[in-house]
Amino acid sequence: MPTQVARIEQSEETQEARARRLFDEMARNIGREAVNHLKTMYPHILSEQAHHSKSWETSLVNTVRNDINWRMRPLLMAMIAMHNEWERE
């Protein structure tokens, strides 16, 4: 049943909302890759931090995600506007 609800919600999702959601997912993935890179390149430094808390990972992912979303929002909005214009033609 939950998958049916998810399908219905996705079908009702506007193209603009879908574009924003996909863009946000991409930004989150970039943040996760930044964390993975730091874990690989600097394990000796991060192992001390990891014993105390994993919140640094979430914080870094969200910081990268938010920064990408903030800086790229004008481009995304322009792309959505162009797409909407093409749809009307």
C-alpha positions in Angstrom: 0.0 0.0 0.0 2.7 2.6 0.8 4.2 2.1 -2.7 0.9 2.8 -4.3 0.7 6.1 -2.3 4.2 7.0 -3.3 3.4 6.3 -7.0 0.3 8.5 -6.7 2.2 11.3 -5.0 5.0 11.1 -7.7 2.5 11.2 -10.5 0.9 14.3 -9.0 4.3 15.9 -8.5 4.8 18.9 -10.9 7.7 19.0 -13.2 9.1 22.0 -11.2 8.8 20.1 -7.9 10.4 17.0 -9.5 13.3 19.1 -10.8 13.9 20.7 -7.4 13.7 17.3 -5.7 16.2 15.7 -8.1 18.5 18.7 -7.9 18.4 18.5 -4.1 19.2 14.7 -4.3 22.1 15.5 -6.5 23.4 18.1 -4.0 23.0 15.7 -1.1 24.9 13.0 -3.1 27.8 15.4 -3.7 27.9 16.1 0.1 28.0 12.4 0.8 30.9 12.0 -1.6 32.7 14.8 0.1 32.4 13.0 3.4 33.5 9.7 1.8 36.5 11.5 0.3 37.5 12.9 3.7 37.1 9.5 5.3 39.4 8.0 2.7 42.0 10.7 2.6 42.2 11.5 6.3 41.2 8.5 8.3 43.7 9.1 11.1 42.2 12.6 11.8 38.6 11.6 11.4 38.9 8.4 13.5 39.3 10.6 16.6 36.2 12.6 15.7 34.2 9.5 14.8 34.5 8.1 18.3 32.8 11.2 19.7 30.0 11.7 17.2 28.9 11.1 13.7 27.1 14.4 13.6 30.0 15.9 11.7 29.1 13.7 8.7 25.5 14.9 8.7 26.6 18.5 9.2 29.1 18.4 6.3 26.6 16.7 3.9 24.0 19.3 4.8 26.4 22.2 4.5 27.5 21.1 1.0 23.9 20.4 0.0 22.7 23.8 1.2 25.5 25.7 -0.5 24.9 24.0 -3.8 21.2 24.6 -3.6 21.7 28.2 -2.7 24.3 29.0 -5.4 22.7 27.0 -8.1 19.1 28.0 -7.5 19.1 30.8 -10.1 20.4 28.4 -12.7 17.7 25.8 -11.8 15.0 28.5 -11.9 16.2 29.7 -15.3 16.2 26.1 -16.6 12.7 25.5 -15.3 11.5 28.8 -16.8 13.0 27.8 -20.2 11.4 24.4 -20.0 8.0 25.9 -19.2 8.4 28.3 -22.1 9.2 25.4 -24.5 6.1 23.5 -23.2 3.9 26.4 -24.1 5.2 26.7 -27.6 
